[in-house]
C-alpha cells in the first residue's frame, strides 16, 4: 500500500536508507507494512541497505518546523 502524498509535496515518498537508529526513533513510523521516516517536511520510505550506518538527522539540533511525522500520526489515527 502506498501512503497518500499531500498536495504540493512532490518529494514525499522518496527513499532513504534505513539506519541502525531507526527502530525506536521518534521520527520512525510503520504504516501498512511500510517503514517511514517523518523527519523533515516530507516523509520518506525507508529501504534496508547492505550495511547499516548511523542516522545523520536524528540528533540534529535544528528540528524541522513542520515535520511530516504529524501527518503520519494522523494517518495512523484514521486507520
C-alpha positions in Angstrom: 0.0 0.0 0.0 1.3 3.4 -0.9 0.9 6.2 1.7 -1.0 9.2 0.1 1.0 12.3 -0.6 -0.1 15.7 0.5 -0.9 18.3 -2.2 2.2 20.2 -3.3 4.7 17.8 -1.7 6.3 16.4 -4.8 9.3 14.9 -2.8 7.1 12.9 -0.5 7.5 9.2 -0.8 11.2 9.3 -1.9 13.5 6.7 -0.5 16.1 7.0 2.4 18.3 4.3 3.8 17.2 2.5 7.0 19.8 3.0 9.7 20.9 1.4 13.0 19.0 4.1 14.8 15.6 3.9 13.1 13.9 1.4 15.3 12.9 3.3 18.4 13.5 6.7 16.9 10.9 9.5 17.5 10.7 10.1 13.7 10.2 6.4 12.7 6.7 5.1 11.9 5.4 1.8 10.4 2.1 2.1 8.5 0.6 -0.8 6.5 3.9 -2.7 6.5 5.8 0.4 5.2 8.7 1.7 7.2 8.8 5.5 7.1 10.9 8.4 8.3 8.9 11.5 9.3 11.9 13.8 9.9 11.6 16.9 7.8 8.8 18.4 5.8 8.2 15.4 3.6 8.1 11.7 4.7 10.4 9.1 3.1 10.2 5.4 2.7 13.0 3.5 4.4 14.9 0.9 2.5 17.4 -1.5 4.0 20.9 -1.2 2.6 23.5 -4.0 2.8 25.4 -2.2 5.5 23.6 -0.3 8.2 25.0 3.1 9.2 24.1 5.6 12.0 21.4 8.2 11.4 22.6 11.6 10.3 19.4 13.6 11.2 18.2 12.0 14.4 20.3 14.1 16.8 20.3 17.4 14.8 19.6 20.5 16.9 17.7 22.2 14.1 14.5 20.2 14.3 12.1 20.8 11.4 9.5 23.5 11.9 6.7 21.5 10.2 7.7 17.8 10.4 5.8 15.3 8.4 5.6 13.0 11.4 2.4 14.9 12.4 0.8 13.9 9.0 1.9 10.2 9.5 0.5 10.2 13.0 -2.9 11.5 11.7 -2.9 8.6 9.1 -2.3 6.1 12.0 -5.3 7.6 13.9 -7.6 7.2 10.8 -6.7 3.5 10.2 
